[in-house]
């Protein structure tokens, strides 16, 4: 799985890309993340990428020309990261995804849908967003991670990458983990409570059923706990699942 990230602040990703499971996945060649600075396609000595909005209003808007030039240049790249240049292996066109509060809400179903794509180009907005012609020309998939506004799309891009790399075979130590996660295809409900050592801590004990070794009873208990937790916290998930099955 390959990510092309178009951003004004590529340095934001430096720590994120060198830690934990994502770093290991990159080292193994299972995932690659390539950062592109939007200013590299800006004109003039100051490499201007934003300007005042027509019609007035607060803030600045990302200009259409450098964004379109940048996307076209990234799409034209022909060699994957780490590949030999001889023969110039052809990359598939990247699915263009624009991170924006006005996009469709990211959920696990969308993650599973996007996880089959070999290559994605993530557009990280800043200021008051993109010139509308960016959307008109590129027709990106617009994705939101929630009903709130961030300073930019970089954090949202990290959220999307983090959710997707878990779906890549070989990234997780136990492939069953992604199936049993909350909202996953194998489990549309919230995940059941988990316990580890010590057996007792400050008067709170691990449920006895988890200690008996009866796997069918443990499975039943986990299903019941998952249902109860979902009913208490996210009843909408149960309602949507029921509608989908009708």
C-alpha positions in Angstrom: 0.0 0.0 0.0 1.5 3.3 -1.0 0.5 6.8 0.2 1.5 10.0 -1.6 0.9 12.9 0.9 0.6 16.5 -0.5 1.1 19.0 2.3 2.6 22.4 3.1 4.2 20.9 6.3 5.8 17.6 5.5 8.0 17.9 8.6 4.9 17.3 10.7 5.1 13.6 9.6 8.7 13.0 10.6 8.0 11.6 14.1 4.9 9.8 13.1 6.6 7.8 10.3 9.4 6.6 12.5 7.4 5.0 15.3 5.6 1.8 16.2 3.8 -0.5 13.7 3.9 1.9 10.8 7.6 2.3 11.0 8.0 -1.5 11.0 5.6 -1.9 8.1 7.7 0.7 6.1 10.9 -1.2 6.9 9.4 -4.4 5.7 8.2 -2.8 2.5 4.6 -3.5 3.2 3.7 0.2 3.3 5.3 3.3 1.8 4.6 6.9 2.6 6.0 9.6 0.3 5.8 13.3 1.3 5.4 16.1 -1.2 5.7 19.8 -0.4 3.0 21.8 -2.2 5.4 24.8 -2.4 7.6 22.9 -4.8 5.0 23.6 -7.5 4.4 27.3 -6.5 5.5 30.2 -8.7 7.6 33.2 -7.8 10.4 33.9 -5.4 8.1 33.5 -2.3 6.5 30.2 -3.6 3.0 31.6 -2.9 0.3 28.9 -2.5 -2.5 30.9 -1.0 -4.4 34.1 -1.7 -7.4 36.2 -0.5 -10.8 34.8 -1.4 -12.8 36.5 -4.2 -15.9 38.2 -2.7 -14.1 38.9 0.6 -14.1 37.1 3.9 -11.6 36.0 6.5 -8.5 33.9 5.9 -6.7 32.7 2.8 -7.6 30.1 0.2 -5.2 27.5 -1.3 -4.8 28.4 -5.0 -5.9 26.0 -7.7 -2.8 26.2 -9.9 -0.1 24.8 -7.6 -2.4 22.1 -6.3 -3.3 20.8 -9.8 0.3 20.9 -10.9 1.4 19.0 -7.8 -1.2 16.3 -8.2 -0.5 15.9 -11.9 3.2 15.6 -11.2 2.7 13.0 -8.4 0.3 11.0 -10.6 3.0 10.9 -13.3 5.6 9.3 -11.0 6.4 5.9 -12.5 8.8 4.3 -10.0 7.8 3.1 -6.5 9.9 3.9 -3.5 12.9 1.6 -3.3 12.3 0.1 -6.8 15.0 -0.3 -9.4 14.9 2.5 -12.0 15.7 0.1 -14.9 12.6 -0.8 -16.7 10.8 1.9 -14.7 8.0 0.0 -13.0 4.7 1.7 -13.6 2.7 2.9 -10.6 -1.1 2.6 -10.7 -3.0 5.9 -10.7 -3.5 7.1 -7.1 -7.0 7.5 -5.7 -7.1 11.2 -4.8 -8.5 11.8 -1.3 -9.0 15.3 0.1 -9.2 15.6 3.9 -11.9 18.1 4.7 -14.5 18.7 7.4 -17.2 18.8 4.7 -16.4 15.3 3.4 -18.1 12.0 4.1 -17.5 10.7 7.6 -14.7 8.2 7.9 -15.8 4.9 9.4 -14.6 1.3 9.4 -16.7 0.4 6.4 -14.9 3.1 4.4 -11.5 1.9 5.7 -12.3 -1.6 4.5 -13.3 -0.2 1.1 -10.2 1.9 0.7 -7.9 -0.8 2.0 -8.1 -2.6 -1.4 -6.4 0.4 -3.2 -2.7 0.0 -3.9 -2.0 3.7 -4.0 -3.6 6.9 -2.5 -2.8 10.6 -2.9 -3.9 12.5 0.3 -4.4 16.2 -0.1 -3.9 18.1 3.2 -5.7 21.4 3.3 -4.7 24.5 5.3 -6.2 28.0 6.0 -9.8 28.3 4.7 -9.4 25.3 2.4 -9.0 24.8 -1.3 -10.2 26.8 -4.2 -13.4 25.0 -5.3 -11.9 24.4 -8.8 -9.5 21.9 -7.1 -12.5 19.7 -6.3 -14.2 20.4 -9.7 -11.1 19.4 -11.7 -9.8 16.5 -9.6 -13.1 15.0 -8.4 -11.4 13.7 -5.2 -13.0 11.5 -2.6 -13.6 14.0 0.2 -13.2 12.5 3.6 -13.8 13.9 7.1 -12.6 12.3 10.4 -15.3 14.1 12.4 -17.6 17.1 12.9 -14.9 19.5 14.0 -12.2 21.7 12.4 -8.4 21.1 12.6 -5.7 23.5 11.8 -4.9 21.4 8.7 -5.4 18.1 7.0 -2.1 16.5 8.2 -3.5 15.0 11.4 -6.5 13.7 9.5 -4.2 12.1 7.0 -2.3 10.4 9.8 -5.6 9.1 11.1 -6.5 7.7 7.7 -3.1 6.1 7.2 -3.2 4.6 10.7 -6.6 3.0 10.1 -5.6 1.6 6.7 -2.2 0.1 7.4 -3.9 -2.2 10.0 -5.6 -3.8 7.1 -2.4 -4.7 5.2 -1.5 -8.3 5.7 1.6 -8.7 7.8 1.4 -5.4 9.6 -0.3 -6.6 12.7 1.3 -9.4 14.8 -2.0 -11.2 14.9 -4.2 -10.9 11.8 -7.2 -11.7 13.9 -6.8 -8.3 15.7 -8.2 -6.3 12.8 -11.2 -8.6 12.5 -12.1 -8.3 16.1 -11.6 -4.6 16.4 -14.6 -2.4 17.0 -16.6 -1.5 13.8 -14.7 -4.2 11.8 -16.4 -6.3 9.1 -16.3 -9.2 11.5 -17.6 -7.2 14.4 -19.9 -4.2 13.7 -20.2 -3.6 17.4 -17.8 -2.1 20.0 -15.1 -4.4 21.2 -15.5 -6.2 24.5 -13.5 -5.3 27.6 -9.9 -6.6 27.7 -7.9 -7.6 30.8 -4.3 -8.6 31.5 -2.1 -9.0 34.6 -2.3 -8.6 37.5 -5.4 -10.7 38.3 -6.5 -8.2 40.9 -5.7 -4.5 41.3 -7.1 -2.1 43.9 -10.1 -4.3 44.6 -10.9 -4.9 40.9 -10.6 -8.4 39.6 -10.5 -10.0 36.2 -13.9 -11.7 35.5 -13.8 -15.4 36.4 -15.0 -16.5 33.0 -11.7 -15.4 31.5 -9.7 -17.5 33.9 -11.4 -20.8 33.4 -10.1 -21.8 30.0 -13.5 -22.6 28.5 -13.3 -21.0 25.1 -17.0 -21.3 24.2 -17.9 -19.6 27.5 -15.3 -16.9 26.9 -16.6 -16.3 23.4 -20.2 -16.0 24.7 -19.2 -13.6 27.5 -17.3 -11.4 25.0 -20.3 -11.3 22.6 -22.6 -10.4 25.5 -20.2 -7.7 26.7 -19.8 -6.3 23.2 -23.5 -6.1 22.7 -24.1 -4.5 26.1 -21.3 -1.9 25.5 -22.7 -1.1 22.1 -26.2 -0.7 23.4 -25.1 1.7 26.1 -22.7 3.8 24.1 -23.5 3.5 20.4 -27.1 2.2 19.9 -27.0 3.8 16.4 -24.6 1.0 15.3 -27.2 -1.7 16.3 -30.0 0.3 14.5 -27.9 0.7 11.3 -26.9 -3.0 11.3 -30.6 -4.0 11.7 -31.6 -1.8 8.8 -28.8 -3.3 6.6 -30.1 -6.8 7.2 -33.7 -6.0 6.4 
